[in-house]
């Protein structure tokens, strides 16, 4: 994404792709917020907890601890169908990552119909279209405000945005284009 591209100016960007057709869509979601990632400083587990508290909503936390012990955390969901069920059943997916180039789960979340609330601190925000697939925020307080208006996001519109910008076909087309550039003699 653009965040990585800024660090490596000679690189070419191919959008991360997900198989949208394989992800069940949930038009209604639920009442609880969701955080699913490694439980560590870089992923901002503490920030997700703070944002949920400020918003006054319950937060379900799933993940494997990496230097952080979160008593209410549930183990990582290894069954893909169950993970997509949980993902689609959330009111919003929180992605307050401090250091991340943009994880696939934010795209899977939007494809499932669950809007994403993220921070603009790393590269995750390049996988969220502000106001379409979720909200991009600068602070935890802004995240709590975004959670308060998350129902303004059209869940079907979030899925369509993923299909148009991050489907497997879009990703493969970008990779093929980059390979063709090299075959045509372009050097980076």
N, C-alpha and C positions, 0 to 999 in steps of 0.2 A: 504494500500500500504506500501511500504518499509519505507516511511517517518513516518507513524503512528507506524509501527512495531518497529522502533528505539526508539520511546517514550515508547512503551509497549512491552518489550522484550519477554514476555510470550505469546504474541498474535500469532495467525495464520492468514495468509493473504489469502483472497479470492478476486480475481480481481473484480472490479466493472464491471457490465455487462449492455449492452444496446441491445435493439431489433433492430439489424442492418436492418433486412428486412422491418421494419416499417418506416425507415428513407429514404426518397427519395434521390437519388444520382444526383448530378449536376456535370457534367464533365468539365464545363468551368468556373463557378464562375462569378465574376464581377470585377469591378475596385475599389470598396470601401472595407475598412477594417471594422471589426465588433468587438464590445465589448458588451457583454450582461451578466450582473450580478448585484448584489446589488451595488448601487453607494456609496461606502464607502472606507475608507483608506485601509482596509484589502484586498479588491479585486483589488486595484491598478488602479482605474479609471484614476487617474492623470498620472500614468506611461503609460497607453495605449494612452492617449492624447499626451504625450511627444513623444512616439515612432512613432506614426502616423505623427506628425509634422516633426520629423527628417527624416522620409521616404518620406515626401512630398505627402502623400495621405490623402484622406478624410476618416474620421472615423465615422461610425454610432454607436451611443451609445444607448442601451436599458437597462432599469432597474428601480428599485424603490430606491429613495434616502434614505439613512441611514446616516444622519449627513453630507451629501455632496450635494450641489446644483450645478448641471451641467446644465447650460442654454440650451445647444443643445441636451440634453438627451430626448429620446422618452420613453413613458411608456413601462413597461414590456409587452411582447407579450403573451397573455393568450391562444390564439388559437394555438394548437400544429401544425396543418398543416401550418399555416402562419409562425410560428416560424421556422419550418424546411425549408420553402421556403426562408426566409431571411438568415438563416444559410448557406444553400447551395449556395446562390447567392453571398456570400462574396468572396473576393480575399483571405483573411486570417482572422482567428479568433484570437484576441489578448487576452491572459490570463496571465497578469503580476501580479498574485496574490501574496501578501506578506505572508498571512497566510491562507492556504487552504490545505486540505488533498488530493485534486484532484477532481474537480467537474465533474459531468457526462456530462456537456455541451461540454467539450473538446473532449470527445469520440463521442458525437453526431455530433459535427462539422466534425471530421475526417470521420465519417461514411457517412455524407452528401457529402463528397468530398472536404471539405474546410480545408486546413492545418491550424494547430495551431502554434502560436508563443508564447512561454511562458518563464517565468523566472524559474531558478532552486532554488528559495528561499524557497519554501514550498514543498508540495507534488505533485503539479500539474505536474511537469516534469516526474513523474512516469507513467503518462497517455499519454505521448507523446514519440514516438520513433523518436529520433533525425535523421533527414534526410529521414524519411519514412512517418510519419504522421504530420510532422511539424518540428520546430526547438526549441531546448532548449537553452536559452541564460542566461548569467550571469549579463548583464547590459541592460539598455534601449538602449544604443548606439548599442549593439549587436542585439537587437530586430529590430532596424531600418535597420541594414545590412541584417538580415534574411528576412525581408519584401521585400527587394530589390531583393532577389533571390528566393522568394517563389514559382515562377513558375517552379522551378526545381523539386518541389515535385510532384510526380505522384498522382493525386487525386484518381484514382482507387486503387492505391497501399495503400493509406492512409485508404481507406474503408476496403480493405482486411486485413490490419493489425488489425483494430478494430475487424473484424469478427473472426480472428484467436486467438486474445488475450483477447478480452473483450465482447464477445457475451454473451447472457443470458445463453447459454449452458455451456460455460466455467465457468461463475460465479457459477451456480448451482452445477456443478461438483466439484468445489473447496469447496463449503459449505458442500456438501454431504461427501466429503473426511474428512473434519474436524470433522463432526459429527461421522463418522465411527471411527476415532481415539479415540474419547471420549468413544464411546460404547465399543471399544476394550481395554479400561482401561488407556489410556494415560492421564496424568495430565499435565496441563500447569502451 
